[in-house]
Amino acid sequence: MTREQAKTCVGEGWSVLIDKIYDQLTEEMIVVQVKEKLGSLRVYVQCASESVRDLINDIQQQSYSICEICGAASIQATNEHRMTTTRCELHK
């Protein structure tokens, strides 16, 4: 999956987080899936080094406080459909 393809899997607000991961990938590391799950960014990489796995875990934690839509500071909330989302006040 290319960087641009990965960015289309989630909201634009998490593009910077995806860039941080892709900037650390080597040629043999392959992103196989990018998604939102339980209000956080999830990125799955084949052949990831330990340092990249640690970075992905850090990015996942960061995503809990960044609006998926616009990248602003946000909090997790449960919406009217009982889904956990990470959105700012503007995009709730």
DRENSEGU-100594 format. One record per residue: residue number from 1; residue in three letters; x negated, y, z negated of N, C-alpha, C, O in turn. Coordinates in steps of 0.02 Angstrom, whole numbers, plus 32768, in hexadecimal, padded with zeros to 4 digits. Each point is the difference from the previous one (the first is absolute). Layout:
<atoms>
<atom k="NUM" r="ALA" n_c1="X" n_c2="Y" n_c3="Z" ca_c1="X" ca_c2="Y" ca_c3="Z" c_c1="X" c_c2="Y" c_c3="Z" o_c1="X" o_c2="Y" o_c3="Z"/>
...
</atoms>
This chain:
<atoms>
<atom k="1" r="MET" n_c1="7FD5" n_c2="7FC6" n_c3="8000" ca_c1="802B" ca_c2="803A" ca_c3="8000" c_c1="7FD3" c_c2="803E" c_c3="8000" o_c1="7FD2" o_c2="8005" o_c3="7FD7"/>
<atom k="2" r="THR" n_c1="803A" n_c2="8028" n_c3="8056" ca_c1="7FD9" ca_c2="803E" ca_c3="8002" c_c1="8015" c_c2="8030" c_c3="7FC9" o_c1="8034" o_c2="7FF7" o_c3="7FE1"/>
<atom k="3" r="ARG" n_c1="7FA4" n_c2="803B" n_c3="8014" ca_c1="800F" ca_c2="8034" ca_c3="7FCF" c_c1="8042" c_c2="8021" c_c3="8010" o_c1="802A" o_c2="8009" o_c3="7FD4"/>
<atom k="4" r="GLU" n_c1="7FE1" n_c2="8008" n_c3="806B" ca_c1="803E" ca_c2="8022" ca_c3="8013" c_c1="803D" c_c2="7FD3" c_c3="7FF8" o_c1="8035" o_c2="8017" o_c3="7FEC"/>
<atom k="5" r="GLN" n_c1="7FC3" n_c2="7FA9" n_c3="8024" ca_c1="8037" ca_c2="7FD1" ca_c3="7FF6" c_c1="8011" c_c2="7FFA" c_c3="7FB5" o_c1="803A" o_c2="7FFE" o_c3="7FEE"/>
<atom k="6" r="ALA" n_c1="7F93" n_c2="8001" n_c3="7FE9" ca_c1="800A" ca_c2="7FFB" ca_c3="7FB7" c_c1="8027" c_c2="803C" c_c3="7FE6" o_c1="802C" o_c2="7FF8" o_c3="7FD5"/>
<atom k="7" r="LYS" n_c1="7FC5" n_c2="8042" n_c3="8045" ca_c1="8022" ca_c2="803D" ca_c3="7FE9" c_c1="804A" c_c2="8001" c_c3="8012" o_c1="8027" o_c2="8022" o_c3="7FE0"/>
<atom k="8" r="THR" n_c1="7FED" n_c2="7FB8" n_c3="8053" ca_c1="8047" ca_c2="7FFE" ca_c3="8012" c_c1="8028" c_c2="7FD1" c_c3="7FD4" o_c1="803D" o_c2="7FFF" o_c3="8004"/>
<atom k="9" r="CYS" n_c1="7FA1" n_c2="7FD9" n_c3="7FD3" ca_c1="8023" ca_c2="7FCF" ca_c3="7FD6" c_c1="801D" c_c2="801E" c_c3="7FC0" o_c1="802C" o_c2="7FE3" o_c3="7FE1"/>
<atom k="10" r="VAL" n_c1="7FBB" n_c2="8058" n_c3="800C" ca_c1="8018" ca_c2="8021" ca_c3="7FC4" c_c1="8008" c_c2="804B" c_c3="800F" o_c1="7FF2" o_c2="8016" o_c3="8038"/>
<atom k="11" r="GLY" n_c1="8025" n_c2="800F" n_c3="7F97" ca_c1="800A" ca_c2="8047" ca_c3="800A" c_c1="7FBF" c_c2="8026" c_c3="800A" o_c1="7FCB" o_c2="7FEA" o_c3="7FEB"/>
<atom k="12" r="GLU" n_c1="803B" n_c2="804F" n_c3="8036" ca_c1="7FC6" ca_c2="802A" ca_c3="8011" c_c1="7FD9" c_c2="8018" c_c3="7FC3" o_c1="7FC4" o_c2="800E" o_c3="8004"/>
<atom k="13" r="GLY" n_c1="805E" n_c2="7FF7" n_c3="7FC4" ca_c1="7FDF" ca_c2="8018" ca_c3="7FC3" c_c1="7FC7" c_c2="7FD3" c_c3="7FE8" o_c1="7FD5" o_c2="8017" o_c3="7FDB"/>
<atom k="14" r="TRP" n_c1="802B" n_c2="7FAB" n_c3="8039" ca_c1="7FCB" ca_c2="7FD1" ca_c3="7FEC" c_c1="7FCA" c_c2="7FF9" c_c3="8034" o_c1="7FD4" o_c2="7FD6" o_c3="7FF8"/>
<atom k="15" r="SER" n_c1="802E" n_c2="8052" n_c3="803D" ca_c1="7FCE" ca_c2="7FFC" ca_c3="8035" c_c1="7FB9" c_c2="800A" c_c3="7FE6" o_c1="7FD1" o_c2="7FDE" o_c3="8015"/>
<atom k="16" r="VAL" n_c1="8027" n_c2="8052" n_c3="7FBE" ca_c1="7FBD" ca_c2="800D" ca_c3="7FE4" c_c1="7FE6" c_c2="7FC3" c_c3="7FDA" o_c1="7FC4" o_c2="7FF1" o_c3="8004"/>
<atom k="17" r="LEU" n_c1="8068" n_c2="7FEC" n_c3="7FD9" ca_c1="7FEB" ca_c2="7FC4" ca_c3="7FDC" c_c1="7FEB" c_c2="7FC9" c_c3="8031" o_c1="7FCE" o_c2="7FDE" o_c3="7FF4"/>
<atom k="18" r="ILE" n_c1="8056" n_c2="801B" n_c3="8042" ca_c1="7FEE" ca_c2="7FCE" ca_c3="8032" c_c1="7FBD" c_c2="8012" c_c3="801F" o_c1="7FD7" o_c2="7FD3" o_c3="800C"/>
<atom k="19" r="ASP" n_c1="801E" n_c2="806D" n_c3="8002" ca_c1="7FBF" ca_c2="8015" ca_c3="801B" c_c1="7FC7" c_c2="7FEE" c_c3="7FD2" o_c1="7FCB" o_c2="7FEA" o_c3="8017"/>
<atom k="20" r="LYS" n_c1="803E" n_c2="801E" n_c3="7FA8" ca_c1="7FCB" ca_c2="7FEF" ca_c3="7FD0" c_c1="7FED" c_c2="7FB7" c_c3="8004" o_c1="7FC5" o_c2="7FEE" o_c3="7FFA"/>
<atom k="21" r="ILE" n_c1="806D" n_c2="7FE7" n_c3="8011" ca_c1="7FF1" ca_c2="7FB9" ca_c3="8007" c_c1="7FDD" c_c2="7FF2" c_c3="8042" o_c1="7FCC" o_c2="7FDF" o_c3="8001"/>
<atom k="22" r="TYR" n_c1="8050" n_c2="8039" n_c3="8035" ca_c1="7FE2" ca_c2="7FF3" ca_c3="8042" c_c1="7FB9" c_c2="801B" c_c3="8005" o_c1="7FD7" o_c2="7FE3" o_c3="8023"/>
<atom k="23" r="ASP" n_c1="801B" n_c2="8053" n_c3="7FBB" ca_c1="7FBC" ca_c2="801D" ca_c3="8002" c_c1="7FCC" c_c2="7FD1" c_c3="7FE2" o_c1="7FC5" o_c2="8006" o_c3="800E"/>
<atom k="24" r="GLN" n_c1="8051" n_c2="7FCA" n_c3="7FC8" ca_c1="7FD2" ca_c2="7FD2" ca_c3="7FDF" c_c1="7FFD" c_c2="7FBB" c_c3="8020" o_c1="7FD8" o_c2="7FD6" o_c3="7FEB"/>
<atom k="25" r="LEU" n_c1="8051" n_c2="801D" n_c3="8047" ca_c1="8002" ca_c2="7FBE" ca_c3="801F" c_c1="7FC5" c_c2="7FF6" c_c3="802F" o_c1="7FE9" o_c2="802E" o_c3="8021"/>
<atom k="26" r="THR" n_c1="7FFF" n_c2="7F95" n_c3="7FE0" ca_c1="7FCD" ca_c2="7FED" ca_c3="8031" c_c1="8022" c_c2="7FD9" c_c3="8038" o_c1="803B" o_c2="7FF1" o_c3="7FFD"/>
<atom k="27" r="GLU" n_c1="7FA0" n_c2="8001" n_c3="8037" ca_c1="801C" ca_c2="7FE1" ca_c3="803B" c_c1="8021" c_c2="7FBC" c_c3="7FF3" o_c1="8032" o_c2="7FF0" o_c3="8020"/>
<atom k="28" r="GLU" n_c1="7FB4" n_c2="7FEA" n_c3="7FB0" ca_c1="801C" ca_c2="7FBE" ca_c3="7FF2" c_c1="803F" c_c2="8002" c_c3="7FD4" o_c1="8023" o_c2="7FCE" o_c3="7FFA"/>
<atom k="29" r="MET" n_c1="7FEA" n_c2="806B" n_c3="7FE7" ca_c1="803B" ca_c2="8007" ca_c3="7FD5" c_c1="803C" c_c2="8013" c_c3="802B" o_c1="7FFE" o_c2="8030" o_c3="8026"/>
<atom k="30" r="ILE" n_c1="8039" n_c2="7FAB" n_c3="7FD3" ca_c1="803B" ca_c2="8009" ca_c3="802A" c_c1="803C" c_c2="800F" c_c3="7FD4" o_c1="8012" o_c2="7FD9" o_c3="7FD4"/>
<atom k="31" r="VAL" n_c1="800F" n_c2="8060" n_c3="8039" ca_c1="803E" ca_c2="8010" ca_c3="7FDD" c_c1="8037" c_c2="7FD7" c_c3="8020" o_c1="800C" o_c2="8005" o_c3="803C"/>
<atom k="32" r="VAL" n_c1="8017" n_c2="7FD3" n_c3="7F9C" ca_c1="8034" ca_c2="7FD5" ca_c3="801B" c_c1="8046" c_c2="8019" c_c3="7FEF" o_c1="8030" o_c2="7FEF" o_c3="8022"/>
<atom k="33" r="GLN" n_c1="7FD6" n_c2="803A" n_c3="7FA9" ca_c1="8042" ca_c2="801A" ca_c3="7FEF" c_c1="7FFA" c_c2="803F" c_c3="7FD6" o_c1="7FD4" o_c2="8006" o_c3="7FD5"/>
<atom k="34" r="VAL" n_c1="8058" n_c2="802A" n_c3="8039" ca_c1="8007" ca_c2="803D" ca_c3="7FD8" c_c1="804A" c_c2="8009" c_c3="7FF4" o_c1="8028" o_c2="7FFD" o_c3="802E"/>
<atom k="35" r="LYS" n_c1="7FEA" n_c2="800F" n_c3="7F93" ca_c1="8047" ca_c2="8009" ca_c3="7FF0" c_c1="8009" c_c2="8025" c_c3="7FBE" o_c1="7FD0" o_c2="800A" o_c3="7FDA"/>
<atom k="36" r="GLU" n_c1="806D" n_c2="8009" n_c3="8019" ca_c1="8014" ca_c2="801A" ca_c3="7FBF" c_c1="8020" c_c2="7FC6" c_c3="7FDB" o_c1="802A" o_c2="7FDC" o_c3="801B"/>
<atom k="37" r="LYS" n_c1="7FC3" n_c2="801C" n_c3="7FA6" ca_c1="8020" ca_c2="7FCD" ca_c3="7FD7" c_c1="8004" c_c2="801A" c_c3="7FB9" o_c1="7FCE" o_c2="8014" o_c3="7FE2"/>
<atom k="38" r="LEU" n_c1="806F" n_c2="7FEB" n_c3="8003" ca_c1="800C" ca_c2="8016" ca_c3="7FBC" c_c1="7FE5" c_c2="8046" c_c3="7FF3" o_c1="7FE6" o_c2="800F" o_c3="7FCA"/>
<atom k="39" r="GLY" n_c1="801F" n_c2="801C" n_c3="8069" ca_c1="7FEC" ca_c2="8046" ca_c3="7FF9" c_c1="7FB7" c_c2="800E" c_c3="8007" o_c1="7FE9" o_c2="8037" o_c3="7FF0"/>
<atom k="40" r="SER" n_c1="7FF1" n_c2="7F99" n_c3="8029" ca_c1="7FB8" ca_c2="800C" ca_c3="8009" c_c1="7FE9" c_c2="7FE8" c_c3="8045" o_c1="8021" o_c2="7FD7" o_c3="8021"/>
<atom k="41" r="LEU" n_c1="7FA6" n_c2="8043" n_c3="7FF4" ca_c1="7FE2" ca_c2="7FEC" ca_c3="803F" c_c1="7FDD" c_c2="7FBD" c_c3="7FF7" o_c1="7FDA" o_c2="7FF7" o_c3="7FD0"/>
<atom k="42" r="ARG" n_c1="8032" n_c2="7FDB" n_c3="805D" ca_c1="7FDD" ca_c2="7FC0" ca_c3="7FFF" c_c1="7FDC" c_c2="7FF8" c_c3="8043" o_c1="801D" o_c2="800A" o_c3="8035"/>
<atom k="43" r="VAL" n_c1="7FA3" n_c2="7FE3" n_c3="7FC6" ca_c1="7FD7" ca_c2="7FF5" ca_c3="803C" c_c1="7FDD" c_c2="7FBD" c_c3="7FF6" o_c1="7FDF" o_c2="7FF4" o_c3="7FCE"/>
<atom k="44" r="TYR" n_c1="802A" n_c2="7FE0" n_c3="8063" ca_c1="7FE3" ca_c2="7FBD" ca_c3="7FFD" c_c1="7FCA" c_c2="7FFB" c_c3="8035" o_c1="800D" o_c2="800C" o_c3="803B"/>
<atom k="45" r="VAL" n_c1="7FB6" n_c2="7FE0" n_c3="7FB0" ca_c1="7FC6" ca_c2="7FFF" ca_c3="802C" c_c1="7FDF" c_c2="7FBC" c_c3="7FFD" o_c1="7FF1" o_c2="7FE7" o_c3="7FC9"/>
<atom k="46" r="GLN" n_c1="8003" n_c2="7FFA" n_c3="8071" ca_c1="7FDB" ca_c2="7FC1" ca_c3="8003" c_c1="7FB5" c_c2="8010" c_c3="7FFC" o_c1="7FE9" o_c2="8032" o_c3="801A"/>
<atom k="47" r="CYS" n_c1="7FF2" n_c2="7FA3" n_c3="7FC4" ca_c1="7FB8" ca_c2="8005" ca_c3="7FFA" c_c1="7FE8" c_c2="8040" c_c3="7FDE" o_c1="7FCA" o_c2="8018" o_c3="800D"/>
<atom k="48" r="ALA" n_c1="805F" n_c2="8002" n_c3="7FC7" ca_c1="7FEE" ca_c2="803D" ca_c3="7FDC" c_c1="7FCA" c_c2="7FF2" c_c3="7FCD" o_c1="8001" o_c2="7FCE" o_c3="7FDD"/>
<atom k="49" r="SER" n_c1="7FCF" n_c2="805F" n_c3="801E" ca_c1="7FCD" ca_c2="7FFB" ca_c3="7FCD" c_c1="801E" c_c2="8011" c_c3="7FBC" o_c1="8038" o_c2="801A" o_c3="7FFB"/>
<atom k="50" r="GLU" n_c1="7FA3" n_c2="7FD7" n_c3="7FD1" ca_c1="8019" ca_c2="8010" ca_c3="7FBC" c_c1="800A" c_c2="804B" c_c3="7FF8" o_c1="8031" o_c2="8015" o_c3="7FE1"/>
<atom k="51" r="SER" n_c1="7FA2" n_c2="8013" n_c3="803A" ca_c1="8007" ca_c2="8049" ca_c3="7FFA" c_c1="803E" c_c2="8019" c_c3="8024" o_c1="8021" o_c2="802F" o_c3="7FE8"/>
<atom k="52" r="VAL" n_c1="7FF0" n_c2="7FB4" n_c3="8051" ca_c1="803C" ca_c2="8014" ca_c3="8025" c_c1="803E" c_c2="7FE8" c_c3="7FDA" o_c1="8032" o_c2="8025" o_c3="7FFD"/>
<atom k="53" r="ARG" n_c1="7FCC" n_c2="7FA0" n_c3="7FE7" ca_c1="8039" ca_c2="7FE9" ca_c3="7FD7" c_c1="800B" c_c2="802E" c_c3="7FC5" o_c1="8039" o_c2="8010" o_c3="7FEF"/>
<atom k="54" r="ASP" n_c1="7F91" n_c2="8006" n_c3="7FF1" ca_c1="8006" ca_c2="802F" ca_c3="7FC8" c_c1="801D" c_c2="8042" c_c3="8018" o_c1="802A" o_c2="801D" o_c3="7FDE"/>
<atom k="55" r="LEU" n_c1="7FC0" n_c2="7FFB" n_c3="805B" ca_c1="801A" ca_c2="803E" ca_c3="801D" c_c1="804B" c_c2="7FFA" c_c3="800E" o_c1="8027" o_c2="802D" o_c3="7FF1"/>
<atom k="56" r="ILE" n_c1="7FED" n_c2="7F9B" n_c3="802C" ca_c1="8047" ca_c2="7FF5" ca_c3="800F" c_c1="8029" c_c2="8001" c_c3="7FC0" o_c1="8036" o_c2="801D" o_c3="7FFE"/>
<atom k="57" r="ASN" n_c1="7FB1" n_c2="7FC4" n_c3="7FCD" ca_c1="8024" ca_c2="8002" ca_c3="7FBF" c_c1="8005" c_c2="8047" c_c3="7FE6" o_c1="8034" o_c2="8014" o_c3="7FE7"/>
<atom k="58" r="ASP" n_c1="7F96" n_c2="8013" n_c3="801F" ca_c1="8002" ca_c2="8046" ca_c3="7FEA" c_c1="8032" c_c2="8028" c_c3="8029" o_c1="8025" o_c2="8028" o_c3="7FE4"/>
<atom k="59" r="ILE" n_c1="7FDB" n_c2="7FCE" n_c3="805D" ca_c1="802E" ca_c2="8023" ca_c3="802D" c_c1="8048" c_c2="7FEE" c_c3="7FEE" o_c1="802C" o_c2="802C" o_c3="7FFF"/>
<atom k="60" r="GLN" n_c1="7FE1" n_c2="7F95" n_c3="7FF3" ca_c1="8043" ca_c2="7FEB" ca_c3="7FED" c_c1="8016" c_c2="8026" c_c3="7FC1" o_c1="8038" o_c2="8018" o_c3="7FFD"/>
<atom k="61" r="GLN" n_c1="7F9C" n_c2="7FEE" n_c3="7FD3" ca_c1="8011" ca_c2="8024" ca_c3="7FC2" c_c1="800C" c_c2="804A" c_c3="800F" o_c1="802E" o_c2="801E" o_c3="7FE4"/>
<atom k="62" r="GLN" n_c1="7FAA" n_c2="8000" n_c3="8048" ca_c1="8009" ca_c2="8046" ca_c3="8013" c_c1="8044" c_c2="800B" c_c3="8021" o_c1="8020" o_c2="8033" o_c3="7FF5"/>
<atom k="63" r="SER" n_c1="7FF5" n_c2="7F9D" n_c3="8033" ca_c1="803E" ca_c2="8008" ca_c3="8026" c_c1="803D" c_c2="8006" c_c3="7FD3" o_c1="8034" o_c2="801A" o_c3="8016"/>
<atom k="64" r="TYR" n_c1="7FC7" n_c2="7FCF" n_c3="7FAC" ca_c1="8038" ca_c2="8006" ca_c3="7FD1" c_c1="8010" c_c2="8049" c_c3="7FEE" o_c1="8035" o_c2="800E" o_c3="7FE6"/>
<atom k="65" r="SER" n_c1="7F9C" n_c2="8020" n_c3="8029" ca_c1="800B" ca_c2="8046" ca_c3="7FEE" c_c1="7FFC" c_c2="802F" c_c3="803B" o_c1="7FF9" o_c2="803D" o_c3="7FF8"/>
<atom k="66" r="ILE" n_c1="800D" n_c2="7FA7" n_c3="8045" ca_c1="7FFE" ca_c2="8028" ca_c3="803E" c_c1="803F" c_c2="7FF1" c_c3="8028" o_c1="800F" o_c2="7FC7" o_c3="800F"/>
<atom k="67" r="CYS" n_c1="8015" n_c2="806E" n_c3="8003" ca_c1="803D" ca_c2="7FF8" ca_c3="8028" c_c1="7FF0" c_c2="7FDD" c_c3="8042" o_c1="7FD6" o_c2="8018" o_c3="8026"/>
<atom k="68" r="GLU" n_c1="804C" n_c2="7FB2" n_c3="7FE8" ca_c1="7FF6" ca_c2="7FDB" ca_c3="803E" c_c1="8013" c_c2="802B" c_c3="803D" o_c1="7FE4" o_c2="7FF6" o_c3="8036"/>
<atom k="69" r="ILE" n_c1="8049" n_c2="8038" n_c3="7FC2" ca_c1="8018" ca_c2="8029" ca_c3="8038" c_c1="7FD0" c_c2="8039" c_c3="8011" o_c1="7FEF" o_c2="800A" o_c3="803A"/>
<atom k="70" r="CYS" n_c1="7FFC" n_c2="801D" n_c3="7F92" ca_c1="7FDA" ca_c2="803D" ca_c3="800E" c_c1="7FBC" c_c2="8003" c_c3="7FE0" o_c1="7FD8" o_c2="802C" o_c3="8011"/>
<atom k="71" r="GLY" n_c1="8018" n_c2="7FA8" n_c3="7FC1" ca_c1="7FBF" ca_c2="8000" ca_c3="7FDF" c_c1="7FFC" c_c2="802B" c_c3="7FC2" o_c1="7FCA" o_c2="8005" o_c3="7FE2"/>
<atom k="72" r="ALA" n_c1="806C" n_c2="801B" n_c3="800B" ca_c1="8001" ca_c2="802A" ca_c3="7FC4" c_c1="7FFF" c_c2="7FD4" c_c3="7FC1" o_c1="800E" o_c2="7FC5" o_c3="8003"/>
<atom k="73" r="ALA" n_c1="7FE3" n_c2="805A" n_c3="7FC5" ca_c1="8002" ca_c2="7FDD" ca_c3="7FC0" c_c1="8048" c_c2="7FE7" c_c3="7FF5" o_c1="8030" o_c2="8024" o_c3="800F"/>
<atom k="74" r="SER" n_c1="7FD6" n_c2="7FA0" n_c3="7FD6" ca_c1="8042" ca_c2="7FE3" ca_c3="7FF8" c_c1="8000" c_c2="7FCF" c_c3="7FC6" o_c1="7FCD" o_c2="7FF4" o_c3="7FDF"/>
<atom k="75" r="ILE" n_c1="806E" n_c2="7FF0" n_c3="8015" ca_c1="8008" ca_c2="7FCD" ca_c3="7FCE" c_c1="8029" c_c2="7FC7" c_c3="801E" o_c1="8022" o_c2="8009" o_c3="8033"/>
<atom k="76" r="GLN" n_c1="7FDA" n_c2="7FBE" n_c3="7FAF" ca_c1="8029" ca_c2="7FC8" ca_c3="8016" c_c1="8046" c_c2="8007" c_c3="7FE3" o_c1="8009" o_c2="8017" o_c3="7FC8"/>
<atom k="77" r="ALA" n_c1="8027" n_c2="7FD6" n_c3="8060" ca_c1="8046" ca_c2="8002" ca_c3="7FE9" c_c1="8025" c_c2="7FC8" c_c3="8023" o_c1="7FEA" o_c2="7FE5" o_c3="8033"/>
<atom k="78" r="THR" n_c1="804E" n_c2="800A" n_c3="7FB1" ca_c1="802D" ca_c2="7FCF" ca_c3="801F" c_c1="8038" c_c2="8026" c_c3="8021" o_c1="8021" o_c2="8028" o_c3="7FDF"/>
<atom k="79" r="ASN" n_c1="7FE9" n_c2="7FCC" n_c3="8062" ca_c1="8034" ca_c2="8025" ca_c3="8024" c_c1="8045" c_c2="7FE0" c_c3="7FF7" o_c1="8007" o_c2="7FCF" o_c3="7FDC"/>
<atom k="80" r="GLU" n_c1="802B" n_c2="804D" n_c3="8046" ca_c1="8044" ca_c2="7FE7" ca_c3="7FF8" c_c1="800A" c_c2="7FB8" c_c3="8019" o_c1="8031" o_c2="7FE0" o_c3="7FF0"/>
<atom k="81" r="HIS" n_c1="7F9F" n_c2="8008" n_c3="8037" ca_c1="8003" ca_c2="7FBB" ca_c3="8019" c_c1="7FD7" c_c2="7FD0" c_c3="7FD4" o_c1="7FF4" o_c2="7FC6" o_c3="8012"/>
<atom k="82" r="ARG" n_c1="7FF5" n_c2="8054" n_c3="7FB4" ca_c1="7FD8" ca_c2="7FDA" ca_c3="7FD0" c_c1="7FBB" c_c2="7FED" c_c3="801C" o_c1="7FE3" o_c2="7FCE" o_c3="7FEB"/>
<atom k="83" r="MET" n_c1="8004" n_c2="805A" n_c3="8043" ca_c1="7FBE" ca_c2="7FF6" ca_c3="801C" c_c1="7FCF" c_c2="8031" c_c3="7FDE" o_c1="8011" o_c2="803A" o_c3="7FF6"/>
<atom k="84" r="THR" n_c1="7FB4" n_c2="7FAE" n_c3="7FFA" ca_c1="7FCD" ca_c2="802B" ca_c3="7FE2" c_c1="7FDE" c_c2="8026" c_c3="8039" o_c1="7FE9" o_c2="7FE2" o_c3="8030"/>
<atom k="85" r="THR" n_c1="8013" n_c2="8060" n_c3="7FC9" ca_c1="7FE0" ca_c2="802A" ca_c3="8031" c_c1="7FD0" c_c2="802F" c_c3="7FDE" o_c1="8005" o_c2="800D" o_c3="7FC4"/>
<atom k="86" r="THR" n_c1="7FCC" n_c2="800E" n_c3="8062" ca_c1="7FD2" ca_c2="8032" ca_c3="7FE6" c_c1="800A" c_c2="803E" c_c3="802C" o_c1="7FE7" o_c2="8004" o_c3="8038"/>
<atom k="87" r="ARG" n_c1="803E" n_c2="802B" n_c3="7FAD" ca_c1="8014" ca_c2="803C" ca_c3="8026" c_c1="7FFA" c_c2="803D" c_c3="7FD3" o_c1="8008" o_c2="7FFC" o_c3="7FC3"/>
<atom k="88" r="CYS" n_c1="7FEB" n_c2="803C" n_c3="805D" ca_c1="7FFF" ca_c2="8041" ca_c3="7FDD" c_c1="8048" c_c2="8018" c_c3="7FF6" o_c1="802F" o_c2="7FE1" o_c3="8018"/>
<atom k="89" r="GLU" n_c1="7FD9" n_c2="8056" n_c3="7FC5" ca_c1="8043" ca_c2="801B" ca_c3="7FF4" c_c1="8025" c_c2="800F" c_c3="8041" o_c1="803C" o_c2="7FF5" o_c3="8004"/>
<atom k="90" r="LEU" n_c1="7FA1" n_c2="8024" n_c3="802E" ca_c1="801E" ca_c2="8012" ca_c3="8040" c_c1="801B" c_c2="7FC3" c_c3="8025" o_c1="8033" o_c2="8005" o_c3="8022"/>
<atom k="91" r="HIS" n_c1="7FAC" n_c2="7FC2" n_c3="7FD9" ca_c1="8012" ca_c2="7FC6" ca_c3="8028" c_c1="8023" c_c2="7FC8" c_c3="7FD9" o_c1="8005" o_c2="7FC8" o_c3="801A"/>
<atom k="92" r="LYS" n_c1="8013" n_c2="8045" n_c3="7FAA" ca_c1="8022" ca_c2="7FCD" ca_c3="7FD9" c_c1="803D" c_c2="7FE5" c_c3="8024" o_c1="8023" o_c2="7FD5" o_c3="7FE6"/>
</atoms>
